[in-house]
């Protein structure tokens, strides 16, 4: 199996870690062998702060995805609509077994030199 390092705004990282945001939205579907997301909190933190398993990936027309996920989206409908502007389909990663690291890690702990714009696949455990 494979892991995916995701760059996420600290505001949303907090919502994921406290359980209010159970879905991470993306404009793409990851490879089918990805089973875990490594959570990189972007500026000002710039650290890997936790991880989560992917329970399922919901992919459908964007309004159908919103209706399924909205109660645990951690975002407003306006933000969702703007994010998927001009897109027909949406992808929501349902997260489970969320772990917040006691000590944040650096990207170099994962063999990564710079933060990914959106995501990066990782092929070995850190």
N, C-alpha and C positions, 0 to 999 in steps of 0.2 A: 504494500500500500504506500501511498504518497501523502505528503503533507503540503499545505498551501500557506505561505506567509502572506497575510493580508494587511495592508495599510488601512487603518481605521482612525477616524477623528477621535480624539480623547473624550469628547462629549458622548459619543456613541459607545466607546469602550466601557465607560462607566455604567451605562445602561445595560450593556451585555453582562458585565460582572455582577451587577446587582439583581439580575434576573428579569428586568423590565423589558429588555429587548431580546427576544428569542429567535429573531430572524435577521440575517445579514443579507442585504440586497446587493445584487450585482447585475451588470448588463451582459454578462456572459455566463455560460455554464462551464464549470471546471471539468477536468478530465474525470472519467468514471472511476479511476482508481484512487482518487483523493478521499481520505476518510477523516482528516483532521485539519483544523485551521489553527495556525499559530498567529496570535493577535499582536500586531505591531501598532502601538499607539503613536500617532504622528506628532509633529511639533505642537506644543513645546516639550513633550515628554521624550520622544524619540527613543523608545525602549520597547522590547518585547515583554509584555506584561501578563500573558496567559495563553491558554489554548482551549479549544472546544472541539468535540467530535461533531461530525455532520450526521444528524439523524436522518434527514431526507433533503432532497432538493425539489422544490416546487417550481415548475416551469410551465407557463401558460400565458394567455393574453394578460396584459398588465392589470386590468380591472379584476379579473378572476383571482390573480395572485393577491392583490390588495384585499379583496373580500375574505380570503382565507387567512391572511396573516395580520390584518390591521390591529387586532387586540393586543398583540405582542410585538408590534413593529418598532416601537421606540422612536418613531418619527411621525411627523404630521402628514396628512394627505397631500397638502400643498408641496411639501418637500419631495414626497414620493412622485407626484405628478411631474414636477420639474426635473427630477433625476431621470425619469423615463421619457421625457419629452421626445417626440419623434420616433419612439420605439413602440413596436407592437407587442413584444413579449418581455416578460420580466422573469427574474430568477431569484428565488429566496432560499437561502440555506438555513434550515431549521437546526439550531444548535442544541447540543445536550452535553452533559458531563463537563460543564464549564469549570475551568481551574484558573484561579488567579495566583500567579507566582508570588511567593513570599518576598523574593528579591527579583526585581526586573532584570532582564538579560539584555545584552547588547546584540546587535546583528552579527557581530563577528563570532559570537557563540554558535551561530548557525552557518558559519562559513560564507556570510553575505557581507559585501563591502559597502553597499549603499541601499537605502530604503527603496522598495519597489514603488512605482507610481500607483499601482493598484494591487498587484499580486505577484508572487513568484513561487514556483514549485520547489519543494525541498525533497530530496530523495533519501535522506538518512536521518535518524533520530539525533537530536542535539544532545 
